[in-house]
Amino acid sequence: MADHFGATIWIDADACPGDIKEVIYRASKRLKIKVVLVANQSIWTPESNLITSITVRDGADIADNTIVEKMSPEDIVVTGDIPLAARVVEKGGIAIGTRGELFDEGSIQSRLATRNLMEQFRAAGMETKGPKPMSQKDVQAFANQLDRLLTTLEQAKSDE
């Protein structure tokens, strides 16, 4: 079965919350869009010929490298990993954070700089707060952002 958009949603699945995966699975079923989960461990996926998973060996950036290598420029990558989002944007893809943040050429450099600064603080021994727990509001923000992206992709495809 051909996918609806020609685009694929890639999920950096090791740290992706279950609620976010469920939003993506529902969108895949509704819109007939292909989804690929990439993780360092085996990940459960619903029965669907549109949803697959790739298990990569454990190690720094192996899943990230696999996503960047296999994705196409029009694909969407769901990740909370800022360096991965930067690589996706650089390759021409669309990166969306698990809380609905859209990473694009305009926003990714400042996000990367902030992340690197926080990493320097932590390396110097300063305690920094981690991310706040996911809330229903975060899941809704993600669902809204994904819906906007998929609507834009669908309109662009129909304009071809």
N, C-alpha and C positions, 0 to 999 in steps of 0.2 A: 504494500500500500504506500503510495507516495505521500510525503507529508504535505500539510496544507500550505506552509509558507516557503518551504525550501530551506528554512533556517532550522537550527537545532538549539535546544536549551541544554547547556552543559552545567552540571552541578559539581562544585568542589564539595564533595559529599561528606568527608570526614567530620567537619564541624558544622554542617548545615542542620539547623533545627528541624525536627520532624514535622512541625506545623508548616514550615516553609515548603518542605518536600511535598506535603499534601496539597498545598495551593498549586504547585507546579503540576502534580499528577492530574488534578482536576482540569487545569488549563490544557494539558496534553490531550486528555480524552475529549474535551469539548471542541477543541480547534484542530485536532489531528496533527499535533506538532511533536516532532521527535525529541526525546529527552535522553541524555546520557549522564549517568552518575559516575564520577571517578573518585576512588577512595583507596586507602591503604589496607582496607579490610573488606570482607564480603559484606555487601549492603543488600537488605531486602528491597525488592521492587515489586509493585503490583503486576499482576498478569496483564501484559499488554505488548503488542508487537511494536509499539512506539517507544517503549521505555526499556533501556538496557543499562547495564553497569559494566565498568571496567575496573578490575582490581589490579593495582600496581604494587610493586614491592615497597616495603617501608623505607623511608629515607627522606631527607630534606628535599623538598621541591619536586619529588618524582611525580606526584599527582598534578601539580601545577604545570610542569614541563609537558606532560601528556596532554593536558587540556589545550595549551597554547599550540602544541605541534599539530593536533588533530582538528582544531576548530577552524571554521571559515570566517572571513571578515564580517558576514552578515549575522553570525551567530550571537546568542545571548549567553553570558557566563554568570552564574550566580555564585558569589563568593564574599566572604568577609575579609579576605586576604588582600590588603591594599597593593602589595607588590604584584600579585597575580592580576588584579584589576588593571594595573598600569600596563602590564604586558599585553593584556587583552585589548585595551584601548589602542595601544601602539600598533597592534596587528589589524586594527579596523573593526574589531568586535564591539559588542555592547556589554558592559559589565554592570551588574546590579548587586548591591549589598543585601544581606539577609534582612535588613531593616528598611529596605526600600530605597536606599541611596542609589542614585544613578551616577555612575562614574563615567565621565567623558573627558575629552581633551581639556576642557575648561576647568574641571574640578580635580582631576586626578593628581596633578603636580602638587597642589597645596595639601591634599590628603596624604600624599607620600612624604612630604616634608614634615608634616605634623607627626606622622608615625615614626619617622627616623629620629626626630627630636625626642619623642617619648622613650624610644629605645635607648638613646644616649643617656637620658635621665636614669633609666633603670640600670644601665650598665655602670653608672657612677654610684649606685647604691640608693638612689632616691626611690621611695615607695610611691607608686602611682596606682590609681584606681583602675581596675579592669572594666570591661564593658558591663553595663547594667543587664540584669536578666531580661530575656525576651518577654514582651508583654503582648496582649491581644492587639493593642494599638500598633505595635511594630509589625505584627503579622498582617494587619489590615493595610498598613502603609506599603508593605511589600506587595500584597495582592493588587492594590491600586496601581502601583508603579508597573508591575508586570502586565496588567491589563492595558495600560496606556502604551507600553512598548509593543505589545502584540497587535493592538489596534493600528498603530502607526505602520508596523511591518505589513499588516494585511492591506492597508490602504495603498502603500507603496507598490505592493505586488499587483494589486488590481489596476494600478495606473500604468503598468508596463505594457 
